[in-house]
Each structure stands twice: as structure tokens, then as C-alpha cells.
Amino acid sequence: MPKIPLIDVKAQFAPLVDELRAGFEEVLESGQFILGPNVKAFESEAAAHLGVAQSIGCGNGTDAITLVLSALGVGPGDEVICPAFTFYATAEPIALLGATPVFADIERETMNIDPADVARKITPRTKAIIPVHLFGRPAKIDELKVHGLPVIEDAAQAFGGGDVAKKGIAATFSFFPTKNLFCLGDGGLVATNDEELAARVRMLRFHGSRDKKTFEYVGYNSRLDEMQAAFLRVFLGHIARWNELRREGAARYAELGLGELVELPKDEPGHVYHLFCTRSPERDKFRDGLAAAGIGHACHYVIPLHLQPSMAHLGYKEGDLPETELAARENLCVPLWAGIAPEQQERVVATLQDAVATPVA
Ligand SMILES: *Cc1c(COP(=O)(O)O)cnc(C)c1O
């Protein structure tokens, strides 16, 4: 039996190879490789697609968060609230800027940050809130905005989903090759309707300079390559359809009866299923079944951020974020990408059915 990957990136871009080659050759011919016409064009095309005024390309999704926090003046003595059930890069920029990550628990049903727990964790030092649209499911931004603090949407997993990027002060994206919108290397983007913030982020990505002569801030070197921008312009034309295909794949798992074995992610209109993340108290049994059958899978954030060694100085202990810790034990992502074949999904479900039938050794 052929293996089934968790995400087949190559299958997604294979039909576009000629267009990608044309983009590559055009950039090669131009001799301009950093912050040129493709970056500029991609920035305005991405802003239009997201329905925001400004977007700024940068080196990766982690830098996108760093640039926004830095532009907002976050630093030592400040607290920033974020979930602990997310990729490490959501919290790392907070700590790197000398501020304190404050971890809020997640909601049982959505696995996104719990607005009620955020409300409990706000102090006079809170400078911002970073919700994550985890696995492509839009987080509850309106409920977080009531506190009057800047809400930065970590949208690394949710390009094109629902109202993503429209409600927070800024949204940050990653174009790491497995994300919904991706490039063929590293890339990132900040999207915002705040012109002042946009101007500052634009400077910070180039050493805090507007004109490459005067340096107004101590900034970063975090730019998007022309080559990656050329690829992104090709992929941007397909993201709406790709997200639709992911949604169709998700619906198919439900039709195939996967919900009788594990808990399925609850659907909602703006969900773009970066990953199809199921849950089960018997997660390990299902995981082992997929592994034995050569089927790609992932158990995410098994050590949630509040329990990471690099965060030990913050003083969290096991039991502090019960829903986060439960999700870490129960989650199991199964194969999904834009264009996964129905037969591949049938095999995933059949393998999980077998895992139920197999007595525990
Ligand atoms: C991928 C990811 C990032 C970081 O993006 P990079 O481009 O790898 O730096 C940040 N947050 C979340 C939730 C992610 O999934």
C-alpha cells in the first residue's frame, strides 16, 4: 500500500510548475532579488484578498509577530496574553522582546483561546492579546476586543478563513511550505488596517529605516524575497479554491463516519482546516494504528507552551491549564490537503476502524 502523507504539498503545486518556472525565470532575468516589484505586487494583492488596507511581507511568520509587537512598543515589564496550545512561535517573540507571555486556557470545543480565561488574566500590565486561529478555525476576536487592548491575530494557519485579519489590530501569516498559503521556503506577512502601525512595521523589517539612510528605530532584517513573492502571487490565485477543497475533504471525513470513532472538529463557515484535528481519549491507539499503516498523522503541542523548559521561569505547573493539557493528550491530526483523494480518506477511516477492533496488547 502506498503511504499517505499528512499534507501532500507537492501534489498541490505540481499542476502549477510551469507558472512557477516562469516566475523564477522572470526574477532571475530581473536581477532584483530583495524587496522588488514582486514583493510590492504581492503585498497589494494579498491586502486586497484579505480585505485590509496594508500588508507587509517579511521573513517568516515568527518575525511577523515580532515586528507587530515591536511596532506596538511591547517590551520589559509588559504582559501579552496568548494560548499555550499553539506552535512555540506564538509566544517566543513576546519573551524575546523582554515581555512576559501570560498563557490563557483554550475552549474545549474549538481548541482556540478561551475569552473567559483571557478576561481573568488581564492585569494593568497587559499590553496585547494574541489569539491563534488554530488549525484554520477562526478564533473569537470580538470577545477579545471588549477589553480595549490590541488584538494581534496569529493567522499562520488560516489565510483566507472567514473574517481573519479584518478584526484585530493586525494579523500575522506564515508561508512555511505546509501552511494553507505557502511559498517554497520561508516567508511571512503582516496585514493591518492601521496605517501608522503598517508604516512602522515596514520600517522595522528594514533596520528601522524608511529610506535606507536614516535609521529611526533599532529594527530587524526580515524581508520577503522576490523569488518567494513571485511564487506566492501564483499560489494566491488558487488559495480560495484550495481552502474550498480542504473544506470538502473535511466534510467527506464526516460522511465516511469518522465521527463514530473520534471526535471531529466542529464545522463552521470560515474554517479553512489547515489541519483536520480530531480528538479521542484513546488517541494513542489510533495514532499507533496510523503509524503501522504508513499513514501520516500528527499529535500537536504535546508539551504545551506553559510547560516548556524555556518557560519554566514563569512558574506554571501541570494542572494550571486543564483544557490545554487535555487537548495535548487527545488531539490527532489526520491527512488533509487541497486535493486529497476520496480513496485516500477511505483508507484513513478504514485504518482507524481497524485500530478500534484491535485488542490492546
Ligand atoms: C507556523 C506558525 C508560526 C511561525 O511561522 P514561521 O513562518 O515558521 O516562522 C507561528 N504561529 C503559528 C500558529 C504557526 O502555525
The ligand as an ORCA input file, in Angstrom:
! r2SCAN-3c Opt
* xyz 0 1
  C       3.852     28.261     11.574
  C       3.407     29.068     12.709
  C       4.114     30.191     13.164
  C       5.506     30.549     12.692
  O       5.688     30.679     11.348
  P       7.155     30.552     10.713
  O       6.950     31.037      9.318
  O       7.561     29.135     10.791
  O       8.062     31.442     11.491
  C       3.565     30.957     14.171
  N       2.384     30.645     14.728
  C       1.684     29.568     14.342
  C       0.374     29.276     14.992
  C       2.165     28.732     13.332
  O       1.470     27.651     12.970
*
